[in-house]
C-alpha cells in the first residue's frame, strides 16, 4: 500500500524470471552469485523490485509459509526495507515476487518511531462495519487512487515473524491496510474492488502507456 508518494522511487530491481520468483530466488540470489558474501552483498544491493500491474504474478494466491528460517528472516528484512524506501505503509510478499504468505506494515506517522509489524499466513476471521478507504493507493498500481469500501473492524489470525500465533484486532486505517495486504496475498488488487468502469479506465491507461513505451524502444 502506498504512502504519501504514489510512484515507487525504486531503482530497477534484480533480474529474474517467473520461475525464479516462485522459488524466491529473485530475492535470495546475491548479485555476485557468491553465497559466502551473502550479507555483505545484500548491504550494497539495490532494493528488490516491486511488481506492478499488469504483471500476472500479482494475481496468484500465495501459499502458506511453512518453515520460518534465517532466509525467511532476511526476506522479511528486505520486504521491510523495500516498503520504507518506496515509501509505503504496507507490502505483501507477492509484490516482490515471493509467493509465500507474508506481509509487513507500519502505520506509524512520520514523526513517530518506526513500528514494523510482520504477519505470516494471516487470515481474516471476523469483520464488522463498513468504511470507505479514502483515496486508497498501491505500490503495484502506480499513478492511480480510488475510494474503496472496506470493513471497519477486523480480527486477523496468523503468526508473528518467529512463528508464534498472533491475533490482531484492527480498526480504521489499521484494518484497511491489513485488508489491502491480505487481498494481495489472495491474488487481489484494490482495483478489483472498484467499479468496472473505473477499473477499465485505469487498464486502458496502462495499455496505452505500455504501447507508447514499446514504440519508444
Ligand atoms: Zn498494494
Boltz pocket constraint, residues with backbone or C-beta under 6 A from the ligand:
constraints:
  - pocket:
      binder: B
      contacts: [[A, 1], [A, 2], [A, 90], [A, 137], [A, 138], [A, 139], [A, 140], [A, 180], [A, 184]]
      max_distance: 6.0
